């Protein structure tokens, strides 16, 4: 059975050379602990699946879109004390994105969509820095910010109801029973501005939560 022609890792040169791709989609996730019940690759697994599903719908309507293999590492500076949470610095992300953008533009693709699946990734400064260098249009989407707000009782921002539900749909065999999950309680900042979100600093996840 042939692979999907809109997923680069599955398709072949015989298909690619005959297809005038217009848009490239780059899923970008992370590798980090997700409470006790979800796999480390949750962000990447979910983002890659959403990218492929969206590209399939676009393909059926005539768009020639190609989903690139996901980048499985994200910015995890606040989690480096948690075993095997792998950090990719923003400066490294910029270097990776610059190389990919250069190749795509050279090969005639005019649009690149960054599909983000990790809250620690902040691509706006990267796109701003690359904007003067390329004619390539780079657009950022965060899938977890889309959709109806009332779909979940409390979707959470990490390993909560939303991510757990999606992993139960995509890879149920990789999700441990929910009674094994931690309760997700966090220790709030003492400074009011940080609690309310109009001031920001990097959270130390090992001090902020016991179950990530």
Secondary structure, DSSP 4 states (H G I P E B T S, - for coil): -PPPTTBTTT--HHHHTT----EEEEEE--B--BTTTB-TTHHHHHHHHHHHHHHHHHHHTT--EEEEEEE--B--GGGTTSTT-BB--HHHHHHHHHHHHHHHHHTT--EEEEEE--TT---HHHHHHHHTT-SSEEEEEEGGG-S-GGGSS---SSSSHHHHHHHHHH-GGGSPPGGGS----BPPPSSHHHHHTSS-----HHHHBS--
